[in-house]
């Protein structure tokens, strides 16, 4: 019997620079142009998808973005053992058109970190956020992560690493050599870039 109405969902995996995370990419938009990072089942309440994913005992964190989910596993778990199960789960979940994120609920618990330019941002903050949005975001999303602006004070930019960037062995190199170097060149006021853990 052929089901009609629901599109066929395909899920493929991409390795990330962080060996503990795997990017699961769907041929469907999950959270267009946005991202949400869930470090535990308690924080995942605004996301029915993340809540169900935390039902897998080997998952430690769930990051949902435009058309992918980045999952962080426990160190003793082998990706090869669990990828088929997760892919099947995501395929069925999305084919049933179940909700991914409840945006109203997310807005009430969302920490204030955003790369969106606000009316009260000063000139330096506006330039930092534009640089993050236009140059950094596309690159780190390819690796299954996100970097959010937290604050700027006296030449120091404070960023939050999410998804595969959080806890990644190479994230500090990316942060210092890549992002800090680019910001210092393009925004002379920036002296240092630091990462804040969730």
Helices and strands as residue ranges (DSSP letters): E 11-15, E 21-26, E 36-38, G 43-46, H 48-53, E 59-64, E 68-73, H 79-95, H 103-109, H 123-131, I 132-136, H 137-142, E 145-153, E 156-163, H 171-173, I 174-180, H 181-186, E 192-196
